[in-house]
Amino acid sequence: MILSFLWLIGLSFTLLAQKSAQVSSPDGLIVFKIELTDKSPVYIVNYKKKAVINKSDLTLEFDNGAWGQNLVMKKVSTNKVDEYYDLVVGKAKHIRNYYHEMIIPL
């Protein structure tokens, strides 16, 4: 009985694990999406709802094998940054740095 209960809890956490996440540019025109597959993470980039990069593998090859297989995505966090800074040299002096970021712990 206790083992069945623990197995159900473990299954629930597995089903709740994220398999994809996305972030968009502040104007919403660019959308970056990452999906986890058993083989490797894949990413997609859309611009104005049209695919610019479509399901491209994201892996690293090492002497002892590849990184990227059977990854688990933990809680994804997003942040919006809107800040200004001044340039010493350049056409514009006051620059706006405005973006959305996504942190994906694996």
Residue frames as a rotation matrix with the C-alpha (Angstrom) as fourth column:
MET 1
0.562 0.827 0.000 0.00
0.827 -0.562 0.000 0.00
0.000 0.000 -1.000 0.00
ILE 2
0.545 -0.441 -0.714 2.74
0.074 -0.822 0.564 2.48
-0.835 -0.360 -0.415 0.96
LEU 3
-0.555 -0.782 0.283 4.82
0.329 0.107 0.938 1.50
-0.764 0.614 0.198 -2.08
SER 4
-0.119 0.606 0.787 1.83
0.991 0.027 0.128 2.07
0.056 0.795 -0.604 -4.36
PHE 5
0.817 0.436 -0.379 1.31
0.501 -0.861 0.091 5.52
-0.286 -0.264 -0.921 -2.84
LEU 6
0.133 -0.866 -0.483 5.00
-0.035 -0.491 0.870 6.46
-0.991 -0.099 -0.095 -3.28
TRP 7
-0.588 -0.306 0.748 4.93
0.669 0.336 0.663 5.19
-0.455 0.891 0.007 -6.86
LEU 8
0.348 0.812 0.469 1.91
0.932 -0.353 -0.080 7.39
0.101 0.465 -0.880 -7.63
ILE 9
0.750 -0.158 -0.643 3.65
0.142 -0.910 0.389 10.42
-0.646 -0.382 -0.660 -6.14
GLY 10
-0.333 -0.943 0.021 6.74
0.119 -0.020 0.993 9.74
-0.935 0.333 0.119 -8.25
LEU 11
-0.374 0.295 0.879 4.60
0.919 0.248 0.307 9.33
-0.127 0.923 -0.364 -11.35
SER 12
0.718 0.684 -0.129 2.86
0.675 -0.729 -0.114 12.63
-0.172 -0.006 -0.985 -10.62
PHE 13
0.368 -0.665 -0.649 6.18
-0.102 -0.723 0.683 14.49
-0.924 -0.185 -0.334 -10.39
THR 14
-0.607 -0.590 0.532 7.32
0.425 0.325 0.845 12.88
-0.672 0.739 0.054 -13.66
LEU 15
-0.009 0.700 0.715 4.15
0.999 -0.029 0.041 13.96
0.049 0.714 -0.698 -15.43
LEU 16
0.836 0.350 -0.423 4.47
0.426 -0.899 0.098 17.48
-0.346 -0.262 -0.901 -14.04
ALA 17
-0.157 -0.967 -0.201 8.04
0.424 -0.249 0.871 17.90
-0.892 0.052 0.449 -15.33
GLN 18
0.524 0.331 -0.784 8.20
-0.432 -0.690 -0.580 20.43
-0.734 0.643 -0.219 -18.13
LYS 19
0.200 -0.431 0.880 9.12
0.736 0.659 0.155 19.30
-0.647 0.616 0.449 -21.61
SER 20
-0.111 -0.239 0.965 9.11
0.865 -0.501 -0.025 22.73
0.489 0.832 0.262 -23.28
ALA 21
0.146 0.125 -0.981 9.46
0.653 -0.757 0.000 26.42
-0.743 -0.641 -0.192 -22.54
GLN 22
0.044 -0.142 0.989 9.34
0.919 -0.381 -0.096 29.61
0.391 0.913 0.114 -24.56
VAL 23
-0.073 -0.109 -0.991 10.19
0.532 -0.845 0.054 33.28
-0.844 -0.523 0.119 -24.34
SER 24
0.463 0.276 0.842 9.37
0.875 -0.295 -0.385 36.14
0.142 0.915 -0.378 -26.70
SER 25
-0.677 -0.655 0.334 10.92
0.631 -0.751 -0.194 39.48
0.378 0.080 0.922 -27.51
PRO 26
-0.744 0.388 -0.544 9.35
0.256 -0.586 -0.769 42.53
-0.617 -0.711 0.337 -25.85
ASP 27
-0.513 0.574 -0.638 7.41
-0.799 -0.592 0.109 43.35
-0.315 0.566 0.762 -29.04
GLY 28
0.183 0.620 0.763 6.33
-0.349 0.766 -0.539 39.70
-0.919 -0.168 0.357 -29.45
LEU 29
0.600 0.061 -0.798 7.74
-0.799 -0.009 -0.602 39.36
-0.044 0.998 0.043 -32.97
ILE 30
-0.263 -0.748 -0.609 10.50
-0.597 0.622 -0.506 36.88
0.758 0.230 -0.610 -32.07
VAL 31
0.678 0.467 0.567 9.61
-0.734 0.469 0.492 33.69
-0.036 -0.750 0.661 -30.18
PHE 32
-0.439 -0.824 -0.358 12.23
-0.712 0.562 -0.421 31.20
0.548 0.070 -0.834 -28.94
LYS 33
0.674 0.651 0.350 11.00
-0.737 0.564 0.371 27.76
0.044 -0.508 0.860 -27.87
ILE 34
-0.560 -0.813 -0.161 13.00
-0.771 0.583 -0.258 24.85
0.303 -0.021 -0.953 -26.49
GLU 35
0.673 0.740 -0.015 11.69
-0.706 0.648 0.286 21.28
0.221 -0.182 0.958 -26.25
LEU 36
-0.350 -0.757 0.551 13.28
-0.840 0.514 0.173 18.30
-0.414 -0.403 -0.816 -24.55
THR 37
0.631 0.426 -0.649 13.30
-0.646 0.751 -0.136 15.00
0.429 0.505 0.749 -26.40
ASP 38
0.907 -0.315 0.281 14.94
0.057 0.751 0.658 11.73
-0.418 -0.581 0.699 -25.36
LYS 39
0.528 -0.720 0.450 17.64
0.814 0.279 -0.509 12.26
0.241 0.636 0.733 -27.98
SER 40
-0.669 -0.740 -0.074 18.48
0.739 -0.650 -0.181 15.93
0.085 -0.176 0.981 -27.33
PRO 41
-0.032 0.629 -0.777 17.01
0.355 -0.719 -0.597 19.34
-0.934 -0.295 -0.200 -26.67
VAL 42
-0.375 -0.029 0.927 15.69
0.914 -0.179 0.364 21.04
0.155 0.983 0.094 -29.80
TYR 43
-0.384 0.244 -0.890 15.00
0.315 -0.872 -0.375 24.72
-0.868 -0.425 0.258 -30.28
ILE 44
-0.008 0.511 0.860 12.75
0.993 -0.097 0.067 26.68
0.118 0.854 -0.506 -32.60
VAL 45
-0.644 -0.150 -0.750 12.92
0.291 -0.955 -0.059 30.39
-0.708 -0.256 0.658 -33.46
ASN 46
0.074 0.735 0.674 9.95
0.997 -0.046 -0.060 32.14
-0.013 0.676 -0.737 -35.07
TYR 47
-0.851 -0.221 -0.477 9.81
0.208 -0.975 0.081 35.67
-0.483 -0.031 0.875 -36.44
LYS 48
-0.509 0.774 -0.376 6.36
-0.832 -0.554 -0.013 37.12
-0.218 0.307 0.926 -37.10
LYS 49
0.307 0.671 0.675 4.92
-0.588 0.691 -0.420 33.60
-0.748 -0.268 0.607 -36.60
LYS 50
0.857 -0.130 -0.499 7.13
-0.382 0.489 -0.784 32.15
0.346 0.863 0.369 -39.38
ALA 51
0.821 -0.565 0.085 9.87
0.359 0.627 0.692 29.62
-0.444 -0.537 0.717 -38.61
VAL 52
0.641 -0.734 -0.224 13.37
-0.755 -0.551 -0.355 31.04
0.137 0.397 -0.908 -38.97
ILE 53
-0.679 -0.723 -0.126 15.01
-0.663 0.678 -0.318 28.02
0.315 -0.132 -0.940 -37.29
ASN 54
0.402 0.913 -0.061 12.89
-0.844 0.396 0.363 24.89
0.355 -0.094 0.930 -37.16
LYS 55
0.962 0.080 0.262 13.69
-0.216 0.811 0.543 22.08
-0.169 -0.579 0.798 -34.68
SER 56
0.334 -0.930 -0.152 17.45
-0.412 0.001 -0.911 22.37
0.847 0.367 -0.383 -34.50
ASP 57
0.660 -0.152 -0.736 19.28
0.583 0.721 0.373 19.96
0.474 -0.676 0.565 -32.16
LEU 58
0.513 -0.501 0.697 21.19
-0.667 -0.743 -0.044 21.49
0.540 -0.443 -0.716 -29.28
THR 59
0.961 -0.242 -0.131 23.94
0.275 0.832 0.482 19.03
-0.008 -0.499 0.866 -28.28
LEU 60
0.417 -0.908 0.024 27.61
-0.907 -0.415 0.073 19.01
-0.057 -0.052 -0.997 -27.38
GLU 61
0.864 -0.194 -0.464 29.93
0.018 0.933 -0.358 16.22
0.502 0.302 0.810 -28.49
PHE 62
0.413 -0.755 0.509 32.69
-0.881 -0.190 0.434 15.07
-0.231 -0.628 -0.744 -26.12
ASP 63
-0.481 -0.695 -0.535 35.25
-0.772 0.625 -0.118 12.26
0.416 0.356 -0.837 -26.33
ASN 64
-0.984 0.085 0.153 33.23
-0.025 0.796 -0.604 10.23
-0.174 -0.599 -0.782 -23.83
GLY 65
-0.395 0.883 0.254 29.84
0.912 0.410 -0.009 10.86
-0.112 0.228 -0.967 -25.48
ALA 66
-0.490 0.325 0.809 27.27
0.316 -0.799 0.512 13.52
0.813 0.506 0.289 -26.19
TRP 67
-0.887 0.311 -0.341 25.63
0.218 -0.369 -0.903 15.92
-0.407 -0.876 0.260 -23.76
GLY 68
-0.680 0.684 -0.264 21.92
-0.734 -0.631 0.253 16.41
0.006 0.366 0.931 -24.13
GLN 69
-0.448 0.530 -0.720 20.34
-0.083 0.777 0.624 12.98
0.890 0.339 -0.304 -23.87
ASN 70
0.064 0.619 -0.783 17.55
0.720 0.515 0.466 12.30
0.691 -0.593 -0.412 -21.34
LEU 71
-0.902 -0.356 0.244 17.63
0.133 -0.768 -0.627 15.77
0.410 -0.533 0.740 -19.78
VAL 72
0.000 0.891 -0.454 15.00
0.987 0.073 0.143 16.88
0.160 -0.448 -0.879 -17.28
MET 73
-0.416 -0.051 0.908 13.80
0.178 -0.984 0.027 20.49
0.892 0.172 0.418 -17.27
LYS 74
-0.524 0.215 -0.824 13.32
0.845 0.010 -0.534 21.91
-0.107 -0.977 -0.187 -13.81
LYS 75
0.448 0.795 -0.408 11.36
0.731 -0.589 -0.344 25.05
-0.514 -0.144 -0.846 -12.96
VAL 76
-0.245 -0.448 0.860 11.90
0.884 -0.468 0.008 27.66
0.399 0.762 0.511 -15.67
SER 77
0.125 0.265 -0.956 12.17
0.659 -0.743 -0.120 31.29
-0.742 -0.615 -0.267 -14.60
THR 78
0.092 -0.039 0.995 11.63
0.885 -0.455 -0.100 34.36
0.456 0.890 -0.008 -16.75
ASN 79
-0.054 -0.187 -0.981 12.56
0.662 -0.742 0.105 37.97
-0.747 -0.644 0.164 -16.25
LYS 80
0.639 0.241 0.731 11.90
0.706 -0.561 -0.432 41.25
0.306 0.792 -0.528 -18.06
VAL 81
-0.164 -0.777 -0.607 14.75
0.806 -0.461 0.371 43.76
-0.568 -0.429 0.702 -18.16
ASP 82
0.576 0.287 0.765 14.31
0.670 -0.702 -0.241 47.40
0.468 0.651 -0.597 -19.12
GLU 83
0.426 -0.547 -0.721 17.33
0.599 -0.426 0.678 49.55
-0.678 -0.721 0.146 -18.34
TYR 84
0.950 -0.165 0.265 19.28
0.095 -0.656 -0.749 52.46
0.298 0.737 -0.607 -19.78
TYR 85
0.351 -0.890 -0.291 22.99
0.661 0.014 0.751 53.18
-0.664 -0.456 0.593 -19.98
ASP 86
0.832 -0.123 -0.541 25.22
-0.350 -0.872 -0.341 55.85
-0.430 0.473 -0.769 -21.53
LEU 87
0.642 -0.653 0.402 27.86
0.766 0.518 -0.380 55.31
0.040 0.552 0.833 -24.22
VAL 88
0.110 -0.702 -0.704 31.14
0.334 -0.641 0.691 57.21
-0.936 -0.311 0.164 -24.12
VAL 89
-0.724 -0.366 -0.584 31.52
-0.448 -0.394 0.802 57.12
-0.524 0.843 0.121 -27.93
GLY 90
-0.670 0.479 0.567 28.91
0.674 0.712 0.196 56.52
-0.310 0.513 -0.800 -30.62
LYS 91
-0.681 0.477 0.556 26.00
0.240 -0.572 0.785 58.02
0.692 0.667 0.275 -32.54
ALA 92
0.458 0.874 0.163 23.60
-0.005 -0.180 0.984 57.67
0.889 -0.451 -0.078 -29.63
LYS 93
-0.503 -0.664 0.553 24.51
-0.546 -0.252 -0.799 58.59
0.670 -0.704 -0.236 -26.07
HIS 94
-0.400 0.477 0.783 21.58
-0.805 0.226 -0.549 57.17
-0.439 -0.849 0.293 -24.07
ILE 95
-0.648 0.058 -0.760 20.90
-0.486 0.737 0.471 53.47
0.587 0.674 -0.449 -24.90
ARG 96
0.221 0.781 0.584 17.90
-0.966 0.258 0.021 51.36
-0.134 -0.569 0.811 -23.91
ASN 97
-0.839 -0.424 -0.342 18.57
-0.436 0.899 -0.046 47.71
0.327 0.111 -0.939 -23.07
TYR 98
-0.091 0.933 0.348 15.15
-0.925 0.051 -0.377 46.04
-0.369 -0.357 0.858 -23.17
TYR 99
-0.477 -0.106 -0.873 14.73
-0.566 0.797 0.212 42.26
0.673 0.594 -0.440 -23.32
HIS 100
0.662 0.601 0.447 13.03
-0.749 0.512 0.420 39.19
0.024 -0.613 0.789 -21.87
GLU 101
-0.463 -0.847 -0.261 15.19
-0.785 0.529 -0.323 36.37
0.412 0.055 -0.910 -20.53
MET 102
0.769 0.635 -0.079 14.51
-0.549 0.718 0.427 32.76
0.328 -0.285 0.901 -19.65
ILE 103
-0.390 -0.859 0.331 16.63
-0.917 0.331 -0.222 30.59
0.081 -0.390 -0.917 -17.33
ILE 104
0.643 0.579 -0.501 16.23
-0.597 0.789 0.145 26.84
0.479 0.206 0.853 -17.88
PRO 105
-0.172 -0.697 0.696 17.83
-0.926 0.356 0.128 24.63
-0.337 -0.622 -0.707 -15.21
LEU 106
0.441 0.237 -0.866 18.55
-0.630 0.768 -0.111 21.15
0.639 0.595 0.488 -16.56
